[in-house]
Amino acid sequence: MISTILFYLLAAAGLIWSFSLNRQKTYMALKKSWMAFFNILPAFIAVILLVGITLAFLSPEVISELIGESSGFPGVILASLVGSITLIPGFIAFPTASLLLGSGAGLTQIAAFISSLMMVGVMTMPVEIQYFGRKASLMRNITAYLFSLLAAVIIGMVVS
């Protein structure tokens, strides 16, 4: 709570400072950020609705069975596969991970989900292939996937 207030105060101070230096640039920056917010908003709402609907249909027991601590390595694989094919930004992924943890998901499984989500790009692979070629794209995604599994296993060993 205190850190949140501190960050808001720092942001307000930075905005006031920027405004005092150059009103026109500050206004343009605020306008661009407002437009970026509205561009992101539909995807943000869609993902929140999807997660909400999923959590409504999947009880904590089912989530725990699929990706809970007791699901073991198959749960890690499942979470990493879902993360690999999901295309959501980090500012949505981390609150989603928190909701899943609160619903019974395991920490190692969530680590696999988040790390594969951030590193592996199955949905963006066609664009990546256009720019880097099929071989480079496949190698990067395979390596990223294996590294996300390794990161999850290490997190599981450190936390448990």
Buried (B, 14 or more C-beta within 10 A) or exposed (E): EEEEEEEEEEEEEEEEEBBEEEEEEBEEBEEEEEEEEEEEEEEBEEBBEEBEEBBEEBEBEEBBBBBBBEBEBEBBBBBBBBBBEBEBEEEBBEEBBEBBBEBBBBBBBBBBBBBBBBBBBBEEBEEBBEEEEEEEBBEBBEEBBBBBBEBBBEBBEEEE
